[in-house]
Amino acid sequence: MTLTEYENSGRTYIIAEIAQAHDGSLGILHSLVEAAAKTGVDAIKFQMHIAHAESSPLEPFRVPFSYVDSTRFDYWKRMELSYEQWILLKERCDKLGVEFLATPFSNAAVDLLERLGVNRYKIGSGDANNPLLLKKIIMTGKDVIISTGLGTVQELDRTVSVLRDNSVPYALLQCTSKYPTSASEVGLGWLGKLRDRYRCPVGLSDHSGSIYAGLGAVALGAVALETHITFDRRMFGPDAPASLTIDELSQLVKGVRFLEEARGFGPDKEIDPNKLAIRTMFGKTLAVNRLVRAGETVRFEDLEGKKPANAGISVAELDRVVGAKLIRDKQPWDFLQQEDFE
């Protein structure tokens, strides 16, 4: 399905991003795929890095985390997978019933992903204003999901214009490129702004390391939700502090599926038999809170409302009762009846 079809169906497209959480270990990588698939996500996302095509020894580290890589280029080289290893991952995802999704960081990566046969492309915010990569992906005819963390509104305007001119279905994800992202920087308010400005499905690419931002985004109508995952936030790598554990991912998925149903209007405000029975059970009947003699006028201070609602005069008739004269004695906590009055 396209993201527009997800939007029309009311289902949220949940993406578990493994990214570099495997740190080059195929065993950890496949274990993460297995674990994530069991949580019920729609897609598992990978980052396809081909060092010689996207980087150079001049690229600096975003954060100085690595003890084993001299340069960022060396890190990307260590993270590379062979085509055969990518095939195994794609086959594993297909077998588990989750979509294989990937972010290419070079035109060479797009070529490789086309050989694998992907359904759509995710463009990272660092390439949201990269016309070379964008044109390459447009040439595939596939729809795209774009993170907006590093782009300006003016740059997004240009990118969206190119996509529209080429009739490419697209979705935009609010994103803050900080790892982890604090609550004040998540920016859920942008969901409505992006939806109104670009008239497209919107979502959240979350780096908060919690389930709260994602749940809030879905409650606000997010169509897509992307979050990094890891087995433990103490694991090696730059994204671990901003990731969800597998147990947290499972909680997130359950919460999102709950919210998908809860976002509707629920029962209408008309009275049906079931609602009437509950209203009777929890509704109130007027009663007196003291001994009131025949001939006395009932005051507001004399009244209390007691369950159930069908034991006498309803509390809805309060104004008619206050100031009315009793024709018989009423003991403390007696319900008031129509025949108690003239």
C-alpha positions, -999 to +999 in steps of 0.1 A: +000+000+000+010+036-005+011+059+025-021+075+012-037+041+012-025+036+048-040+070+056-074+061+040-075+028+059-068+044+093-038+021+098-004+035+109+027+024+090+051+015+118+088+013+108+114-003+131+147+011+121+177-011+128+202+013+111+236+006+126+224-012+158+240-044+146+275-028+146+285-050+117+274-083+132+252-104+109+241-125+139+229-094+158+213-080+126+192-111+119+183-114+156+170-078+155+150-085+124+134-116+140+126-098+173+112-067+156+090-087+132+074-104+162+062-070+176+038-065+147+056-036+129+048-030+092+083-025+080+119-030+091+143-004+078+179-006+071+205+019+061+224+010+029+259+025+032+284+020+003+314+038+017+333+046-015+300+060-031+288+082-002+318+091+019+355+099+021+381+101+048+373+138+051+338+130+067+339+138+104+321+117+131+288+131+142+297+120+177+331+105+186+318+071+196+340+046+179+370+028+194+378+007+163+373+031+134+399+058+126+375+077+103+338+079+096+346+064+062+362+034+080+330+030+100+308+030+069+331+005+053+328-018+083+290-015+082+288-025+046+270-057+036+275-077+004+248-081-021+244-117-011+239-107+026+213-081+016+194-108-004+193-130+028+179-100+048+153-093+022+143-129+021+141-130+059+118-100+060+096-115+032+093-148+052+084-129+084+057-109+067+073-074+072+083-050+045+120-046+037+126-008+037+159+009+033+175+044+031+200+047+003+228+072+009+242+071-027+230+064-062+249+032-061+228+021-032+196+029-052+209+006-079+214-022-054+180-017-038+164-019-072+181-052-078+166-064-044+131-052-055+120-027-028+085-012-027+094+023-018+123+045-006+130+063+026+151+094+022+171+106+052+169+143+062+205+148+052+195+140+016+161+157+016+177+185-005+199+164-026+187+167-062+211+140-075+198+113-052+162+125-055+163+124-093+178+089-091+149+077-069+123+094-090+136+075-120+126+042-103+090+052-102+087+043-065+070+064-039+091+080-012+091+089+025+112+119+034+125+129+069+126+167+074+150+171+103+178+189+085+158+207+058+144+242+057+108+249+047+121+265+015+141+234+007+111+212+013+090+234-010+115+227-038+117+190-031+080+186-029+076+206-061+099+182-079+081+152-066+047+166-077+060+175-111+071+139-116+038+125-101+057+107-073+036+097-042+053+111-011+050+114+026+069+137+050+081+128+085+086+154+112+121+147+125+146+163+149+181+153+142+193+150+178+201+117+194+183+115+217+157+142+212+143+159+243+105+163+247+106+200+239+125+193+206+102+165+193+080+191+175+047+173+172+031+206+162+048+203+129+026+174+119-004+197+113+018+223+096+033+197+072-001+182+064-016+216+057+013+230+036+021+199+015-013+181+014+003+147+019+005+119+045+027+129+075+043+111+103+072+111+128+107+099+126+114+097+163+148+099+181+135+105+217+143+070+229+108+067+244+073+055+233+056+088+242+064+108+212+052+081+188+019+076+207+013+113+207+020+116+170-005+088+162-031+104+184-026+136+163-031+117+131+004+105+121+002+080+092+038+068+096+059+063+126+096+054+125+118+046+155+153+032+160+155-001+178+182-019+198+184-048+222+198-025+249+205+013+250+239+004+265+250-012+233+278+002+212+269+027+185+258+063+179+221+056+178+217+034+209+207+062+233+180+073+210+165+039+203+137+017+218+144-017+232+124-046+217+101-047+247+094-010+243+088-014+206+062-041+214+045-016+238+046+011+212+029-012+185+002-022+209-004+014+219-006+025+183-031-002+173-052+008+203-051+045+193-060+036+157-094+024+170-097+050+197-093+080+173-128+074+160-160+089+175-170+058+194-207+054+204-230+082+193-247+105+218-281+090+212-298+068+239-297+031+231-309+003+254-275-004+267-267+032+274-302+036+290-295+008+314-262+023+325-278+058+328-304+043+351-277+025+372-255+055+376-281+082+375-296+099+406-330+103+422-339+131+445-339+123+483-342+143+515-313+145+539-333+152+570-368+146+585-391+169+565-427+172+578-459+173+558-467+210+551-430+220+549-416+235+517-386+216+503-354+237+503-323+231+481-304+224+513-328+195+521-319+175+490-294+149+479-291+128+448-290+091+452-286+061+429-304+046+410-321+070+387-355+053+386-363+053+424-385+083+423-383+119+411-352+125+389-326+150+398-334+166+365-366+179+381-347+198+408-362+231+399-398+218+402-392+203+436-374+232+453-401+254+468-428+227+466-449+217+496-449+181+510-482+164+519-466+137+539-436+132+562-403+121+547-376+104+567-339+112+563-326+097+530-361+088+517-365+091+479-390+117+468-421+105+449-446+123+427-473+115+452-454+133+480-465+167+467-498+185+463 
